[in-house]
Amino acid sequence: MEKHRPELLPEETPDVRRVLEMGREVDDFSRKLFPGGATVSGFNRQGWENTQRLMKGGEKILFQPTAVAGNIACRADILEKDKNGGSWIINEVKSATSVKKEYPYDIAFQRICFENAGVEISGTNLIHINNKYIRKGDVEPKKLFNSENITNEALEKMEEVKKLIPGALRVLERREEPDEKFLAQCQNPKTCEYMKYYLESLGEAREETEFESSEDKTGIAEKLSVLKYPLYFLDYETYSAAIPPFDGTRPYQNIPFQYSLFIKKSPGAAVVYKEFLARKFENPVPELLSQMKSDIGPDGSVIVWNMSFEKGCNDEMARMEEDYAEFLRGVNGRIFDLMLIFKLKNQLYVRSEFQGSASLKKVLPVMCPELAYGSLAIQGGAEAMASWPVLTDPKTPESEKNKLAEDMLAYCKRDTEAMICILEKLNNMIK
């Protein structure tokens, strides 16, 4: 489909662009582990010719080398001359923090390709992110990355991959469009970019669910009975990157740069709203915590949606800023997770429209349709994360920054507005 109908691919969203950009950043930074390497230009045949030329010229480290062998081709991340001098080592770079089960297949194919092209391969390494690394000063490549020798794992997959290649080639040679039978190969509709197209080809898209509606008013009342006023409805927006951006941060750490907070001091009191948004691309944690400590008092429940996320953010910030550690531990001790009421396994409040999910994006349109996210310019956390570097970029025009900040504040505020509305609906129901 990508080869013959690329116009059907969905538009590249800001969060998708951010993921791709992060992958390129990791690839570029990994080259610091191999000083003196030469970059191979070109793709396919041209890339293979340039790779051979550099090899014959005595280069010992090649970035983005290509191999073409008959009807298969591949491009490696880093090819390194073995110390013995007669063979090469494939170094595959991944943005992940561990060796995933599909990686040996990837490297096995590369090995097949290079060896069929006449390049002797003696080893294969997987270079990935070390998520235990904490930045202090300049990022240190040798500490940021872990390199694992997965030669044996790749060799074990070689025969299986060789048998898969003819089938892959048949798919590429196919000229007719996929039919509805292709749907059977999609194990998860969320990962099928062409699902909408396939469903349209069937003539009708039906969504069925096996979940029945149910509610346990007694169980809900028992859960909510632990809430103590004042109530604080809290939500973070965070930034995360493979290469830690600030001192004290680690790879893929969720770094809060924004929060929204509604405060309800008593059952009949009007809510008070507080918000924070960092406007510079620098460590936002000290300034955020300074304001949050003045906004959140020492007593009362802190209501969130999916507490493992907020608690995890607080734990990391406590590690980074010891002066606020006691305050953050106190906040974590008072957190109430409103999402638990909607977890399917708890059977407290279930609706078929939730489709088995307790996500706020699924629950809110059913509980409080007037607050659905459709009217907002930013409609998801990944999009909000991708927006922060744009907001804080000095090159972004001031008018664009102001509009973006307005959209980011509106999105974060909606998450806490949603929790207030949902809690009110639950209270009315059990009364």
C-alpha distance (Angstrom), angle and dihedral (degrees) to the residues before:
residue distance angle dihedral
M1 . . .
E2 3.80 . .
K3 3.78 90.3 .
H4 3.82 98.6 46.2
R5 3.83 104.8 24.0
P6 3.83 107.0 29.7
E7 3.81 90.4 149.1
L8 3.83 88.6 72.6
L9 3.80 93.3 62.0
P10 3.82 112.7 111.4
E11 3.79 117.5 -106.6
E12 3.78 115.8 -88.2
T13 3.81 106.3 -104.0
P14 3.84 124.3 -151.1
D15 3.81 92.0 -105.4
V16 3.82 91.7 50.7
R17 3.81 89.8 49.0
R18 3.81 89.0 51.0
V19 3.83 92.0 53.3
L20 3.80 91.5 49.5
E21 3.79 91.0 46.5
M22 3.80 90.5 50.5
G23 3.80 90.4 52.6
R24 3.81 90.5 52.9
E25 3.80 90.6 48.4
V26 3.81 91.0 53.3
D27 3.81 91.8 47.7
D28 3.79 92.0 50.1
F29 3.81 93.8 45.2
S30 3.82 93.1 48.6
R31 3.79 88.8 64.1
K32 3.80 88.5 71.7
L33 3.82 85.3 74.2
F34 3.81 88.6 64.0
P35 3.82 108.7 46.1
G36 3.78 117.0 -166.3
G37 3.78 96.8 28.0
A38 3.80 123.2 149.3
T39 3.81 122.8 -130.5
V40 3.80 115.7 -131.2
S41 3.80 113.6 -140.2
G42 3.80 126.3 -151.4
F43 3.79 136.2 36.4
N44 3.79 134.1 -104.0
R45 3.84 113.2 -16.8
Q46 3.80 94.1 4.0
G47 3.79 91.1 47.1
W48 3.81 91.2 48.9
E49 3.81 91.8 50.8
N50 3.81 90.8 50.1
T51 3.81 91.3 46.8
Q52 3.81 91.5 53.3
R53 3.80 91.6 46.6
L54 3.82 92.3 53.8
M55 3.81 91.7 45.4
K56 3.79 91.0 52.6
G57 3.81 88.7 46.5
G58 3.80 90.5 62.6
E59 3.83 100.6 -104.3
K60 3.80 111.2 158.2
I61 3.81 100.1 -169.2
L62 3.81 123.2 44.6
F63 3.80 126.9 -173.4
Q64 3.83 116.7 -152.3
P65 3.83 96.0 -1.5
T66 3.80 117.5 -178.9
A67 3.79 130.5 -146.5
V68 3.82 125.9 -167.3
A69 3.80 119.8 -168.0
G70 3.79 115.2 173.5
N71 3.79 108.1 -61.6
I72 3.81 97.4 -9.5
A73 3.79 129.8 75.8
C74 3.80 136.2 176.7
R75 3.76 140.6 -179.0
A76 3.81 119.3 -144.4
D77 3.80 125.8 -155.7
I78 3.81 99.8 -132.6
L79 3.80 129.0 0.0
E80 3.79 114.7 -164.5
K81 3.78 127.2 -169.4
D82 3.79 111.9 -117.4
K83 3.83 114.4 -114.9
N84 3.81 88.3 -115.7
G85 3.80 87.0 62.3
G86 3.79 100.1 -135.0
S87 3.80 102.6 84.9
W88 3.81 141.9 32.8
I89 3.81 137.9 -119.6
I90 3.80 121.7 -140.2
N91 3.80 114.1 -139.0
E92 3.80 112.1 -166.8
V93 3.82 115.6 -164.5
K94 3.82 120.9 -150.1
S95 3.79 131.4 179.2
A96 3.80 90.0 -140.9
T97 3.81 123.8 102.6
S98 3.82 96.7 -129.5
V99 3.80 142.8 23.0
K100 3.81 107.4 -80.0
K101 3.79 121.4 -152.8
E102 3.83 93.9 -110.6
Y103 3.81 94.9 54.7
P104 3.85 97.3 80.1
Y105 3.84 88.1 55.5
D106 3.80 90.0 52.6
I107 3.79 93.2 50.4
A108 3.81 92.7 41.3
F109 3.81 89.2 58.3
Q110 3.81 91.1 49.3
R111 3.79 90.4 50.3
I112 3.81 91.6 50.2
C113 3.78 90.5 49.3
F114 3.80 96.4 49.0
E115 3.79 94.3 43.2
N116 3.84 92.2 48.3
A117 3.81 86.5 51.7
G118 3.81 89.9 55.3
V119 3.82 99.8 -100.7
E120 3.80 112.3 131.5
I121 3.82 112.4 -134.4
S122 3.81 119.3 -161.0
G123 3.79 101.7 172.9
T124 3.79 146.6 7.3
N125 3.80 126.5 -147.5
L126 3.78 130.9 -170.8
I127 3.81 113.4 -146.0
H128 3.80 113.5 -163.1
I129 3.79 141.1 160.4
N130 3.82 120.4 -76.6
N131 3.80 102.5 -140.5
K132 3.82 92.0 -169.0
Y133 3.80 91.8 67.1
I134 3.82 115.1 108.9
R135 3.77 117.3 -160.4
K136 3.81 118.9 -120.8
G137 3.78 111.6 173.0
D138 3.81 116.4 -37.7
V139 3.80 115.8 12.8
E140 3.82 110.5 -98.3
P141 3.83 110.5 -141.8
K142 3.81 95.0 -157.1
K143 3.80 90.7 55.4
L144 3.81 96.0 38.9
F145 3.81 93.3 56.9
N146 3.79 134.4 53.0
S147 3.81 118.6 -156.5
E148 3.81 117.7 -154.7
N149 3.78 125.6 -171.9
I150 3.81 105.0 -131.2
T151 3.82 96.6 167.0
N152 3.81 93.1 124.9
E153 3.81 93.2 47.5
A154 3.81 91.2 50.3
L155 3.82 92.6 46.9
E156 3.82 89.8 52.4
K157 3.82 89.7 57.9
M158 3.82 96.7 45.7
E159 3.82 98.2 93.6
E160 3.80 92.7 43.9
V161 3.82 91.7 50.0
K162 3.82 91.6 48.0
K163 3.80 88.7 56.8
L164 3.81 91.7 48.9
I165 3.82 95.5 52.9
P166 3.86 97.5 76.4
G167 3.81 90.8 52.6
A168 3.80 91.4 50.0
L169 3.81 90.3 50.7
R170 3.81 90.8 50.9
V171 3.81 89.4 54.9
L172 3.82 91.2 51.8
E173 3.81 91.3 49.3
R174 3.80 92.8 50.6
R175 3.81 113.5 114.8
E176 3.82 103.8 -177.4
E177 3.81 120.2 81.7
P178 3.82 118.0 -104.4
D179 3.80 115.3 -95.4
E180 3.79 131.3 -147.8
K181 3.80 90.7 -77.1
F182 3.77 86.6 72.6
L183 3.81 87.8 70.1
A184 3.78 89.6 71.9
Q185 3.80 88.7 67.4
C186 3.81 92.4 58.2
Q187 3.79 107.0 90.6
N188 3.80 94.9 177.6
P189 3.83 120.4 30.0
K190 3.81 90.4 -154.9
T191 3.81 90.6 67.5
C192 3.82 97.3 45.9
E193 3.79 107.6 96.3
Y194 3.81 92.2 -169.7
M195 3.81 97.4 45.9
K196 3.81 92.8 111.9
Y197 3.80 90.0 52.6
Y198 3.81 92.5 49.2
L199 3.81 92.0 48.8
E200 3.80 91.4 49.9
S201 3.79 89.0 52.5
L202 3.81 88.3 56.9
G203 3.80 89.9 55.4
E204 3.80 97.3 -126.7
A205 3.79 135.2 46.8
R206 3.79 115.7 -152.1
E207 3.76 125.6 -176.2
E208 3.78 115.1 -153.8
T209 3.77 129.0 -179.2
E210 3.76 134.9 -171.9
F211 3.80 93.7 -150.8
E212 3.79 118.4 109.6
S213 3.79 125.7 -155.3
S214 3.78 117.8 -104.6
E215 3.78 140.3 152.7
D216 3.79 134.9 -164.6
K217 3.80 106.5 -157.3
T218 3.79 93.3 -179.4
G219 3.79 92.1 51.1
I220 3.81 92.0 46.9
A221 3.81 91.7 49.1
E222 3.79 89.9 50.8
K223 3.82 91.6 51.9
L224 3.81 93.5 47.5
S225 3.82 93.4 45.9
V226 3.82 90.3 80.2
L227 3.82 92.7 64.1
K228 3.80 114.9 112.5
Y229 3.78 127.5 -164.9
P230 2.93 136.0 -84.5
L231 3.81 91.7 57.3
Y232 3.80 117.9 -154.4
F233 3.82 116.2 -161.9
L234 3.81 105.1 -158.9
D235 3.80 134.2 -175.8
Y236 3.83 131.2 170.6
E237 3.78 131.3 -156.1
T238 3.78 111.6 -155.7
Y239 3.78 142.5 -165.8
S240 3.79 121.8 -139.1
A241 3.81 132.2 -178.5
A242 3.79 137.1 173.6
I243 3.82 90.6 -129.7
P244 3.84 106.3 52.9
P245 3.82 107.3 -116.1
F246 3.82 100.6 -157.7
D247 3.81 139.5 35.1
G248 3.79 111.5 -86.8
T249 3.81 94.1 25.8
R250 3.78 128.2 109.5
P251 3.83 133.4 -153.0
Y252 3.80 114.6 -64.9
Q253 3.79 92.6 0.1
N254 3.81 112.1 156.8
I255 3.81 102.5 -121.5
P256 3.83 112.8 -168.1
F257 3.81 111.8 -133.7
Q258 3.81 95.9 162.9
Y259 3.78 141.1 28.5
S260 3.76 138.7 179.5
L261 3.79 120.9 -153.6
F262 3.79 132.1 -174.1
I263 3.80 117.1 -169.5
K264 3.81 122.9 -158.1
K265 3.80 110.2 -175.9
S266 3.81 97.9 -171.8
P267 3.83 138.5 0.4
G268 3.80 93.9 -92.7
A269 3.80 98.6 35.0
A270 3.78 124.9 110.3
V271 3.79 115.0 -111.7
V272 3.80 121.7 -105.2
Y273 3.81 118.4 -146.8
K274 3.82 128.4 -143.9
E275 3.79 128.9 175.2
F276 3.78 141.5 178.5
L277 3.81 131.8 -164.3
A278 3.80 124.1 172.6
R279 3.81 111.0 -134.4
K280 3.83 99.4 -168.1
F281 3.81 129.6 64.5
E282 3.77 95.6 -118.7
N283 3.79 132.5 101.6
P284 3.83 101.5 -55.3
V285 3.81 96.5 -172.4
P286 3.85 101.6 89.9
E287 3.81 94.0 49.9
L288 3.80 92.8 41.7
L289 3.81 93.0 51.4
S290 3.79 92.5 46.4
Q291 3.80 90.6 58.3
M292 3.80 95.8 37.7
K293 3.79 92.4 54.2
S294 3.80 89.5 55.6
D295 3.83 91.4 46.2
I296 3.82 99.3 47.7
G297 3.80 116.4 59.3
P298 3.81 126.2 -149.7
D299 3.82 95.9 -101.0
G300 3.79 136.3 52.8
S301 3.80 137.0 52.6
V302 3.79 122.3 -63.7
I303 3.81 108.0 -144.9
V304 3.82 119.4 -154.8
W305 3.79 138.6 159.4
N306 3.81 111.7 -118.5
M307 3.80 100.7 5.8
S308 3.81 96.4 -159.4
F309 3.79 87.9 72.1
E310 3.83 97.7 49.7
K311 3.80 92.7 39.8
G312 3.80 90.2 50.3
C313 3.81 90.9 51.1
N314 3.81 90.5 49.5
D315 3.80 92.5 49.2
E316 3.81 91.3 52.1
M317 3.80 92.7 46.8
A318 3.81 90.0 49.1
R319 3.81 88.5 54.4
M320 3.80 90.6 50.2
E321 3.82 98.3 42.9
E322 3.82 111.2 35.1
D323 3.81 92.8 -177.9
Y324 3.81 88.8 66.8
A325 3.81 97.2 39.7
E326 3.81 95.2 100.3
F327 3.81 91.6 47.5
L328 3.80 92.1 50.1
R329 3.79 93.1 46.8
G330 3.80 87.1 52.7
V331 3.81 91.2 52.0
N332 3.81 91.3 49.3
G333 3.79 90.3 50.8
R334 3.81 90.5 57.2
I335 3.81 99.3 44.1
F336 3.80 118.5 126.9
D337 3.81 117.2 -166.7
L338 3.81 109.1 -142.8
M339 3.81 90.2 -173.5
L340 3.83 91.9 70.8
I341 3.80 90.8 73.5
F342 3.80 89.0 62.6
K343 3.80 98.2 43.6
L344 3.79 108.1 121.6
K345 3.80 92.7 -136.0
N346 3.83 91.5 58.1
Q347 3.83 93.7 54.7
L348 3.81 93.2 -152.6
Y349 3.80 100.6 122.3
V350 3.80 118.1 4.0
R351 3.80 129.2 168.0
S352 3.79 125.8 177.8
E353 3.81 88.3 -132.6
F354 3.82 88.8 66.8
Q355 3.84 87.6 66.6
G356 3.77 90.9 -143.8
S357 3.82 92.3 -56.6
A358 3.81 128.9 119.7
S359 3.80 92.1 -162.7
L360 3.79 115.1 135.7
K361 3.82 87.3 -128.4
K362 3.82 88.7 62.0
V363 3.80 99.8 37.5
L364 3.81 100.4 44.7
P365 3.84 99.0 60.4
V366 3.81 88.7 54.4
M367 3.81 99.3 41.2
C368 3.82 99.4 35.1
P369 3.82 109.4 10.9
E370 3.80 91.1 172.1
L371 3.83 88.3 68.4
A372 3.81 98.7 48.1
Y373 3.80 116.2 140.6
G374 3.80 96.8 -120.4
S375 3.81 94.3 96.6
L376 3.82 94.0 55.1
A377 3.81 126.0 94.9
I378 3.82 89.5 -140.3
Q379 3.80 113.6 44.9
G380 3.79 106.4 171.6
G381 3.78 144.5 39.2
A382 3.82 93.5 -116.7
E383 3.80 89.8 55.5
A384 3.81 90.7 48.4
M385 3.82 90.0 51.2
A386 3.80 91.4 50.3
S387 3.82 89.4 49.6
W388 3.81 96.5 58.3
P389 3.85 97.4 71.2
V390 3.81 88.2 49.0
L391 3.82 91.8 49.3
T392 3.81 91.9 49.8
D393 3.81 96.9 41.4
P394 3.84 110.2 112.1
K395 3.81 88.2 -145.3
T396 3.81 92.8 61.7
P397 3.84 110.5 100.8
E398 3.82 113.8 -110.3
S399 3.81 93.1 -121.0
E400 3.81 90.3 54.0
K401 3.82 90.7 47.5
N402 3.81 91.6 52.7
K403 3.81 92.7 50.1
L404 3.80 92.1 45.3
A405 3.83 92.2 49.1
E406 3.80 89.5 50.6
D407 3.82 90.8 51.7
M408 3.82 92.9 46.3
L409 3.79 92.9 49.7
A410 3.81 91.0 48.1
Y411 3.81 92.5 51.9
C412 3.80 95.5 47.8
K413 3.81 90.5 45.6
R414 3.80 90.8 52.6
D415 3.81 91.2 60.3
T416 3.80 92.0 58.2
E417 3.82 93.2 39.6
A418 3.79 86.1 54.7
M419 3.81 92.9 55.2
I420 3.81 91.9 49.9
C421 3.81 91.8 51.1
I422 3.81 94.2 45.3
L423 3.81 92.2 49.0
E424 3.81 90.5 50.3
K425 3.81 90.8 51.0
L426 3.79 90.9 50.4
N427 3.81 92.6 48.2
N428 3.82 91.8 49.8
M429 3.78 90.5 48.9
I430 3.81 96.1 52.1
K431 3.81 91.2 44.8
